[in-house]
Amino acid sequence: MATLAELVAKGRRNLEKKIPDMPGNWDAAKPRMVENYRALPFGPQTTRAYERGIEVAVYIAPDVNKWARNWESAMSR
């Protein structure tokens, strides 16, 4: 059975492998985000504001060390 430290290390490695693909996945998801938001019962002003926000949003990669600390803390409770 793996220790918590080993599981944290494995999760960190897996996240680090995914980071290079994340910006492209984020950009590819933007049209889908807008489309799904339009299906909600919000008015045109709110919907336009959301769409503008998505257009200018910039992807920020996750902090692997922060993820590891938070995951380890959550799993050790």
C-alpha positions in Angstrom: 0.0 0.0 0.0 1.3 3.4 -0.9 2.0 6.0 1.7 0.4 9.5 1.6 3.7 11.0 0.6 4.0 8.6 -2.3 0.5 9.4 -3.4 1.2 13.1 -3.3 4.4 12.6 -5.4 2.4 10.5 -7.9 -0.3 13.2 -8.1 2.3 15.9 -8.5 3.9 14.0 -11.4 0.6 13.5 -13.1 -0.4 17.1 -12.8 3.0 18.3 -14.1 2.6 16.0 -17.2 -0.8 17.7 -18.0 0.3 21.3 -17.5 1.7 21.7 -21.1 -1.7 20.7 -22.6 -3.9 22.8 -20.3 -3.7 26.2 -22.1 -4.8 24.6 -25.3 -7.6 22.7 -23.6 -8.7 26.0 -22.0 -8.8 27.8 -25.3 -10.6 25.0 -27.0 -13.3 25.0 -24.2 -14.1 28.7 -24.5 -16.7 28.3 -27.2 -18.3 25.5 -25.2 -18.4 27.6 -22.1 -20.1 30.4 -23.9 -22.6 28.1 -25.6 -23.5 26.4 -22.3 -23.9 29.7 -20.5 -26.3 31.0 -23.2 -28.5 28.0 -22.4 -29.0 29.3 -18.9 -31.9 31.6 -18.0 -29.9 34.8 -17.7 -30.6 38.1 -19.4 -28.8 39.4 -22.4 -26.7 41.9 -20.4 -25.4 39.2 -18.0 -24.8 36.8 -20.9 -22.8 39.4 -22.8 -20.7 40.3 -19.8 -19.9 36.6 -19.3 -19.0 36.2 -23.0 -16.7 39.2 -22.8 -15.1 37.8 -19.7 -14.4 34.5 -21.4 -13.0 36.2 -24.5 -10.3 38.1 -22.5 -9.7 35.4 -19.8 -6.1 34.2 -19.7 -5.3 30.7 -18.6 -3.1 30.5 -15.5 -1.3 27.2 -14.9 -1.9 25.6 -11.5 0.7 25.8 -8.8 1.9 22.2 -8.4 3.3 22.7 -5.0 0.1 24.4 -3.7 -1.9 21.5 -5.2 0.3 19.0 -3.4 0.0 20.8 0.0 -3.7 21.2 -0.3 -4.3 17.6 -1.4 -2.1 16.1 1.3 -3.9 18.3 3.9 -7.3 17.2 2.7 -6.4 13.5 2.5 -4.8 13.5 6.0 -8.0 14.5 7.8 
